[in-house]
Amino acid sequence: MNIRLRPDRSLTVEKARVGRVPTLILRPASAAPAQAGLLWIHGGGYITGMKEMVYMSRGADLVRRYGVTVFSPGYRLAWLHPYPAAADDCFSVLEYMDRYRHSFGFDRIMVGGESAGGGLCAAVCMMARDRGIRVDFQIPLYPMLSNLDTESSRDNHGQVWNTRRNHLGWRIYLRRNAGKAVSPYASPAQQTDFRGLPPCYTFVGDGEPFYSETLQYVENLRTVGIEAKADVFHTDMHAFDMLRPDDPVSREAISRLHARFERFLFSVSPRTDKST
């Protein structure tokens, strides 16, 4: 298992504070940054994790490979700060990226993340749409979207994440509202209007808890005409690409993400609207 939680020489890393949110800003060390900013949000079931997880994630990988500038927020965790703290913290960093997009040289802004970070990615994109901030692309990998049981999250005994841990994460994040109807900013699977959200790419394992909600999210986007795609891999290991990046299934998932990201970055014009 190859886990990296420290930066390497291919990256330059700035430690910043965006409002009250401690944030890492990653740029390529040996080339001029691309004109793209990526808010990358770490996972951990809303209850654990840290901004330094970006070094083992696809976020740092995209800095190294494509020269994007990544912002990794150290959002407040739900043990002490339940919803809406994490969503508000991540959105505040997105607001900062948008406010200073010209200073940073961004011609497009993207949001991504893994697991709970993927759920926060979806929530932040919804908040951005509703509040008039343009997001050009979203990458919610195997996202934690639904506080209600789905076909795949019910009675799931997969590796790393399972039904018991999923219930715990939602219960701590939402407290007494864990099994109830809530705002889509809290549980993006409860969104009913998917119009105006950014194009989306994701991948997920077919045996993990978030399989069903990931595919449903992509289908909801496609239904309203938004370009969205999910690649499915045969594994019950949550976050397999991070925990076992050298396995064949991980290499294939990473390759497909690269192909989709490259297509977006170099072939698709930035969105010029602020659709709501």
Secondary structure, 3 states (H helix, E strand, C coil): CCCCCCCCCCEEEEEEEECCEEEEEEEECCCCCCCEEEEEECCCCCCCCCHHHHHHCHHHHHHHHHCCEEEEECCCCCCCCCCCHHHHHHHHHHHHHHHCHHHHCCCEEEEEEECHHHHHHHHHHHHHHHHCCCCCEEEEECCCCCCCCCCCCCCCCCECCCHHHHHHHHHHHHHHHCCCCCCCCCCHHHCCCCCCCCCEEEEEECCCCCHHHHHHHHHHHHHCCCCEEEEEECCCECCHHHHCCCCHHHHHHHHHHHHHHHHHHHHCCCCCCCCC
